[in-house]
Amino acid sequence: MTKMKKLYGALAAGAIAICASTPALAYIDIQNWQLSLPGSSGNVITSGVNQLQFAGESYVTNAATSTPGIYKTTDNGVFNILQYNNGNLVNLGGGQLTGVFSGTAITDLNTGAYYFTGGSFQLWYNTSAVYGTTAANNYGAAVGTMIASFNIAVTGSPNTSGGFVNANGTPTANGTVTVTSNPPATLTGNPFLDSFSNPLNQNILLGFVTTNASEDTSFDTTTGRTTQNQDLSAALTGMTAVQAGGSYSSGTADAVNVIPSQMFIANAGQFKLEYVPEPATLALLGIGLVGIGATARKKRQV
């Protein structure tokens, strides 16, 4: 077989592979988009966004199952979002942009992996930038306007919606948590715009990655704070009490890390928007590749 024939065969095979692939395997990162926040005196815009950066705290509980080493996991987290791309400041108009994560997972200490079985990630914008004091609004993490809500895609894989843990259930060193979402369940207004200010409301996903999750051992049961992230751990105090089945009060121990049953996790990372091409778009690309091969063959036969 000549090199040219091999090339035609490769093109045809590539076309078949593309046509057969699902949208879930064809994510495209969206670059240079705009974040539009509903400010009190008109929308507050941040342009040129490739990814938003966050820092926060999570509280994780693990309930043992009848199978040794297998746990049902609940993960609640709150995050401050202040920067984008490589440390540029998000234009918040004097407000507060927060993320609220609630997820359930199956954790297998035998394999050191876990995968999410459900949950959501919400973005909240509050023009006053004041953390709350009641559990009703996740202690200030969910106040103002919920601009977006994404449901977690249940992929069954720790690489796309999950992560890895040590034998005792704590995150691995510089632990990475990956979350892939379904298209947005809720969008308020047009929070995500392309570089031409057109809404990015169709066929977008949220790619959420924590790159250095680690057990936070700095929780102070007297103050109800962690030294690493005091405002966010204050928000988690109420969530902790709900998860742990108790009511937190100053000086009690129901929020202290008890591995692997419950633990605070300090984390930082990024999330980005991704585009899912329509199946027809993938099919057209495949047809185009087949056409290239067919045209080249005709030319050789003339």
C-alpha positions as CSV (number, residue, x, y, z in Angstrom):
1,M,0.0,0.0,0.0
2,T,1.4,3.4,-1.0
3,K,1.9,6.2,1.5
4,M,-0.9,8.1,-0.2
5,K,-3.4,5.2,0.1
6,K,-2.5,4.9,3.7
7,L,-3.2,8.6,4.2
8,Y,-6.7,8.2,2.5
9,G,-7.4,5.3,4.8
10,A,-6.4,7.3,7.9
11,L,-8.7,10.2,6.7
12,A,-11.6,7.8,6.3
13,A,-11.0,6.2,9.6
14,G,-10.8,9.6,11.3
15,A,-14.1,10.6,9.8
16,I,-15.7,7.4,11.1
17,A,-14.3,8.0,14.5
18,I,-15.5,11.6,14.6
19,C,-19.0,10.7,13.4
20,A,-19.2,7.9,16.0
21,S,-18.0,10.0,18.9
22,T,-20.4,11.6,21.3
23,P,-20.5,15.3,22.3
24,A,-19.2,14.3,25.7
25,L,-15.9,13.5,24.0
26,A,-15.7,16.7,22.0
27,Y,-15.5,19.5,24.5
28,I,-13.9,22.7,23.3
29,D,-12.7,25.3,25.8
30,I,-14.2,28.7,25.3
31,Q,-11.7,31.5,25.2
32,N,-11.9,35.3,25.5
33,W,-15.5,35.4,27.0
34,Q,-17.1,38.0,29.2
35,L,-18.5,37.7,32.7
36,S,-21.5,40.0,33.1
37,L,-22.7,40.6,36.6
38,P,-26.0,42.3,37.5
39,G,-24.6,45.4,39.3
40,S,-26.9,47.9,41.1
41,S,-26.2,50.6,38.5
42,G,-25.9,48.5,35.3
43,N,-24.0,45.3,34.5
44,V,-20.4,44.9,35.6
45,I,-18.3,43.4,32.8
46,T,-15.0,41.5,32.9
47,S,-13.7,40.8,29.4
48,G,-11.0,38.5,28.0
49,V,-11.9,35.6,30.4
50,N,-10.5,32.1,29.8
51,Q,-11.0,30.8,33.3
52,L,-12.1,32.1,36.7
53,Q,-9.9,31.3,39.7
54,F,-11.3,30.5,43.1
55,A,-10.2,29.7,46.7
56,G,-12.3,28.1,49.3
57,E,-13.2,25.5,51.8
58,S,-15.2,22.3,51.7
59,Y,-16.6,20.1,54.4
60,V,-16.7,16.3,53.6
61,T,-18.5,13.5,55.4
62,N,-18.1,9.8,54.7
63,A,-20.8,7.3,55.8
64,A,-19.6,3.7,55.8
65,T,-21.6,1.2,53.7
66,S,-21.9,-2.6,54.2
67,T,-18.9,-3.1,51.9
68,P,-15.6,-2.6,53.7
69,G,-13.7,0.5,52.4
70,I,-16.7,1.9,50.5
71,Y,-18.3,5.1,51.7
72,K,-21.2,7.4,50.7
73,T,-19.7,10.9,50.6
74,T,-21.2,14.3,51.0
75,D,-19.2,17.3,49.9
76,N,-20.3,20.9,50.6
77,G,-18.1,23.8,49.7
78,V,-18.0,27.6,49.3
79,F,-15.6,29.6,47.3
80,N,-14.5,33.2,46.8
81,I,-14.0,34.2,43.1
82,L,-11.7,37.2,42.8
83,Q,-9.4,36.5,39.9
84,Y,-9.4,35.3,36.3
85,N,-6.8,33.9,34.0
86,N,-3.3,34.5,35.5
87,G,-4.2,36.5,38.6
88,N,-6.1,39.4,37.0
89,L,-8.8,40.9,39.2
90,V,-12.4,40.3,38.3
91,N,-14.5,43.5,38.1
92,L,-16.9,42.9,40.9
93,G,-18.2,46.5,41.1
94,G,-17.6,46.4,44.9
95,G,-19.6,43.2,45.2
96,Q,-19.0,39.6,46.1
97,L,-18.9,36.6,43.7
98,T,-19.1,33.2,45.3
99,G,-19.5,29.6,44.3
100,V,-21.5,27.1,46.3
101,F,-20.8,23.4,45.6
102,S,-23.0,20.5,46.9
103,G,-22.1,17.0,45.8
104,T,-22.6,13.3,46.7
105,A,-20.1,10.7,45.7
106,I,-19.0,7.1,46.2
107,T,-15.5,6.8,47.7
108,D,-13.6,3.6,47.5
109,L,-10.6,3.5,49.9
110,N,-9.6,0.1,48.4
111,T,-8.8,1.8,45.0
112,G,-8.2,5.3,46.3
113,A,-10.7,6.8,44.0
114,Y,-14.1,8.5,44.2
115,Y,-16.7,9.6,41.7
116,F,-19.6,12.0,42.0
117,T,-23.1,10.6,41.9
118,G,-24.9,14.0,41.8
119,G,-24.9,17.6,42.9
120,S,-24.7,21.1,41.7
121,F,-22.4,24.2,41.5
122,Q,-24.0,27.6,41.8
123,L,-22.6,31.1,41.2
124,W,-23.9,33.9,43.4
125,Y,-23.3,37.7,43.1
126,N,-24.0,40.0,45.9
127,T,-23.6,43.8,45.4
128,S,-22.9,44.5,49.1
129,A,-20.1,41.9,49.6
130,V,-21.2,41.1,53.1
131,Y,-21.1,37.5,54.4
132,G,-24.4,36.4,56.1
133,T,-25.0,35.0,59.5
134,T,-27.7,32.4,59.0
135,A,-27.7,28.9,57.6
136,A,-30.6,29.9,55.2
137,N,-28.1,31.5,52.8
138,N,-25.1,29.2,53.5
139,Y,-23.8,31.9,55.9
140,G,-23.3,34.4,53.1
141,A,-22.1,32.3,50.3
142,A,-25.5,32.2,48.7
143,V,-26.8,35.8,48.9
144,G,-27.8,38.3,46.3
145,T,-28.5,36.9,42.8
146,M,-27.9,33.3,41.7
147,I,-26.5,34.0,38.2
148,A,-25.9,30.4,37.2
149,S,-26.5,26.8,38.4
150,F,-24.9,23.7,36.8
151,N,-25.7,20.1,37.7
152,I,-22.8,17.7,38.0
153,A,-22.5,15.2,35.1
154,V,-22.4,11.6,36.5
155,T,-19.7,10.1,34.4
156,G,-18.7,7.2,36.8
157,S,-15.0,8.2,36.4
158,P,-12.7,9.8,39.0
159,N,-10.9,11.5,36.1
160,T,-13.9,13.5,34.8
161,S,-16.1,13.9,37.8
162,G,-14.3,12.9,40.9
163,G,-10.7,12.5,42.2
164,F,-8.3,10.4,44.3
165,V,-7.7,10.0,48.0
166,N,-5.2,8.4,50.4
167,A,-5.9,5.2,52.2
168,N,-7.3,7.2,55.2
169,G,-9.7,9.1,53.0
170,T,-7.8,12.5,52.9
171,P,-7.0,14.0,49.5
172,T,-3.8,12.9,47.9
173,A,-0.8,15.3,47.9
174,N,-1.7,18.4,45.8
175,G,-5.0,16.6,45.2
176,T,-6.9,17.3,42.1
177,V,-10.7,17.3,42.0
178,T,-12.4,17.4,38.6
179,V,-16.0,18.2,38.0
180,T,-17.8,18.1,34.6
181,S,-21.3,19.6,34.4
182,N,-24.3,19.2,32.3
183,P,-25.5,22.3,30.3
184,P,-26.7,25.0,32.8
185,A,-29.9,24.3,34.7
186,T,-30.4,28.0,35.5
187,L,-29.0,31.2,34.1
188,T,-30.1,34.6,35.3
189,G,-29.9,37.2,32.5
190,N,-26.9,36.7,30.3
191,P,-24.0,36.2,32.7
192,F,-21.7,34.6,30.1
193,L,-21.1,36.4,26.8
194,D,-18.7,35.8,23.9
195,S,-16.1,38.4,22.9
196,F,-18.8,40.1,20.8
197,S,-21.2,40.4,23.7
198,N,-23.5,37.6,22.5
199,P,-25.0,35.2,25.1
200,L,-23.2,31.9,25.6
201,N,-26.3,30.2,26.9
202,Q,-26.6,27.2,24.6
203,N,-24.6,24.0,24.8
204,I,-22.1,25.2,27.4
205,L,-20.7,23.1,30.2
206,L,-18.8,24.0,33.3
207,G,-15.3,22.5,33.8
208,F,-14.4,22.8,37.5
209,V,-10.9,21.8,38.7
210,T,-9.4,22.0,42.1
211,T,-5.6,21.6,41.8
212,N,-4.4,21.5,45.4
213,A,-7.1,20.1,47.7
214,S,-5.7,19.2,51.1
215,E,-7.0,18.5,54.6
216,D,-7.3,21.7,56.6
217,T,-6.3,21.0,60.1
218,S,-6.5,24.6,61.3
219,F,-10.1,24.6,62.4
220,D,-10.6,26.3,65.8
221,T,-13.6,24.9,67.7
222,T,-13.6,28.0,69.9
223,T,-13.9,30.6,67.1
224,G,-15.5,28.4,64.4
225,R,-12.9,29.4,61.9
226,T,-9.9,28.0,60.0
227,T,-6.8,30.1,59.8
228,Q,-6.4,29.6,56.1
229,N,-9.7,31.1,55.0
230,Q,-11.7,32.7,57.8
231,D,-14.7,34.1,55.9
232,L,-15.4,31.0,54.0
233,S,-15.0,28.7,57.0
234,A,-17.5,30.9,58.8
235,A,-19.9,30.2,55.9
236,L,-19.2,26.5,56.3
237,T,-19.8,26.4,60.0
238,G,-23.6,26.2,59.5
239,M,-23.2,23.7,56.7
240,T,-21.0,21.6,59.0
241,A,-23.6,21.4,61.7
242,V,-26.2,20.1,59.2
243,Q,-23.9,17.5,57.6
244,A,-22.5,16.2,60.9
245,G,-26.1,15.9,62.4
246,G,-25.4,18.3,65.2
247,S,-25.6,22.0,66.0
248,Y,-22.4,23.8,66.1
249,S,-21.7,26.0,69.1
250,S,-18.5,27.7,70.3
251,G,-16.1,25.2,71.8
252,T,-17.8,22.0,70.7
253,A,-16.1,19.3,68.8
254,D,-18.7,18.2,66.3
255,A,-16.9,20.1,63.5
256,V,-13.3,18.8,64.1
257,N,-11.7,16.6,61.5
258,V,-12.4,12.9,62.3
259,I,-10.7,10.9,59.6
260,P,-12.3,9.4,57.5
261,S,-15.7,10.3,58.8
262,Q,-15.5,14.1,58.4
263,M,-12.9,16.7,57.5
264,F,-12.4,20.3,56.3
265,I,-10.7,20.6,52.9
266,A,-8.8,23.7,51.8
267,N,-8.8,24.1,48.0
268,A,-8.1,26.4,45.2
269,G,-8.4,26.1,41.5
270,Q,-10.3,27.3,38.4
271,F,-13.3,26.7,36.4
272,K,-13.9,27.3,32.7
273,L,-16.6,27.2,30.2
274,E,-16.7,24.5,27.5
275,Y,-18.6,24.2,24.3
276,V,-20.3,21.0,23.2
277,P,-20.6,20.8,19.4
278,E,-23.9,19.6,18.0
279,P,-23.8,16.1,16.6
280,A,-24.6,17.5,13.2
281,T,-21.4,19.6,13.4
282,L,-19.4,16.5,14.1
283,A,-21.1,14.6,11.3
284,L,-20.4,17.4,8.8
285,L,-16.7,17.4,9.8
286,G,-16.6,13.7,9.2
287,I,-18.2,14.0,5.8
288,G,-15.7,16.7,4.9
289,L,-12.8,14.3,5.8
290,V,-14.3,11.5,3.7
291,G,-14.8,14.0,0.8
292,I,-11.1,15.0,0.9
293,G,-10.1,11.4,0.6
294,A,-12.6,10.7,-2.3
295,T,-11.5,13.8,-4.2
296,A,-7.9,12.9,-3.9
297,R,-8.5,9.4,-5.2
298,K,-10.4,10.7,-8.2
299,K,-7.5,13.0,-9.1
300,R,-5.1,10.0,-9.0
301,Q,-7.4,8.0,-11.4
302,V,-7.6,10.7,-14.0
